[in-house]
Amino acid sequence: MAHDRCSMDVMNNRTFANSTTYAAKLVAMVRDDLQERREARTARKQLMRELDGYHSRADIDDLLAAVDRHEGPEAEIMRTILHSKLAHAQRGSLAG
């Protein structure tokens, strides 16, 4: 019986070590994901500030034409921002 108890203690210690390792990895993954999201949000805000000076439909259309020649997540974010600005510009022109 002492052998069985010793085996159970070893198994419980391994389980605890494995769950501790898993928890540490999970915390690291969540921390890394949050950091990536913060960086992406910061980059998006910076891009929005850089594009803030473009208000006319002609300017926005020119930028969209330039962005359409590029692929990737940055280009897609820029397209999204520009389409939003274009919709806002169109609403403004309809209201006036």
MOCOR-V660367 format. One record per residue. N is the residue number from 1. SS is DSSP state (~ for helix, > for strand, _ for the rest). PHI is phi in radians with two decimals (NA if undefined). Layout:
n & ss & phi
N & SS & PHI
N & SS & PHI
//
This chain:
n & ss & phi
1 & _ & NA
2 & ~ & -1.11
3 & ~ & -1.11
4 & ~ & -1.09
5 & ~ & -1.14
6 & ~ & -1.12
7 & ~ & -1.10
8 & ~ & -1.14
9 & ~ & -1.09
10 & ~ & -1.12
11 & ~ & -1.11
12 & ~ & -1.13
13 & ~ & -1.13
14 & ~ & -1.14
15 & ~ & -1.06
16 & ~ & -1.11
17 & ~ & -1.11
18 & ~ & -1.13
19 & ~ & -1.22
20 & ~ & -1.16
21 & ~ & -1.10
22 & ~ & -1.08
23 & ~ & -1.09
24 & ~ & -1.11
25 & ~ & -1.15
26 & ~ & -1.12
27 & ~ & -1.08
28 & ~ & -1.11
29 & ~ & -1.13
30 & ~ & -1.13
31 & ~ & -1.06
32 & ~ & -1.11
33 & ~ & -1.11
34 & ~ & -1.11
35 & ~ & -1.11
36 & ~ & -1.09
37 & ~ & -1.15
38 & ~ & -1.08
39 & ~ & -1.10
40 & ~ & -1.13
41 & ~ & -1.11
42 & ~ & -1.09
43 & ~ & -1.12
44 & ~ & -1.13
45 & ~ & -1.08
46 & ~ & -1.11
47 & ~ & -1.10
48 & ~ & -1.10
49 & ~ & -1.12
50 & ~ & -1.16
51 & ~ & -1.58
52 & _ & -1.08
53 & _ & -1.35
54 & _ & -1.69
55 & _ & -2.06
56 & _ & -1.35
57 & ~ & -1.03
58 & ~ & -1.11
59 & ~ & -1.08
60 & ~ & -1.16
61 & ~ & -1.08
62 & ~ & -1.08
63 & ~ & -1.13
64 & ~ & -1.07
65 & ~ & -1.09
66 & ~ & -1.20
67 & ~ & -1.20
68 & _ & -1.11
69 & _ & -1.47
70 & _ & -2.11
71 & _ & -2.16
72 & _ & 2.00
73 & ~ & -1.12
74 & ~ & -1.14
75 & ~ & -1.12
76 & ~ & -1.14
77 & ~ & -1.10
78 & ~ & -1.10
79 & ~ & -1.05
80 & ~ & -1.05
81 & ~ & -1.11
82 & ~ & -1.15
83 & ~ & -1.13
84 & ~ & -1.11
85 & ~ & -1.12
86 & ~ & -1.13
87 & ~ & -1.09
88 & ~ & -1.12
89 & ~ & -1.10
90 & ~ & -1.19
91 & ~ & -1.10
92 & ~ & -1.14
93 & ~ & -1.29
94 & ~ & -1.30
95 & ~ & -1.27
96 & _ & -1.47
//
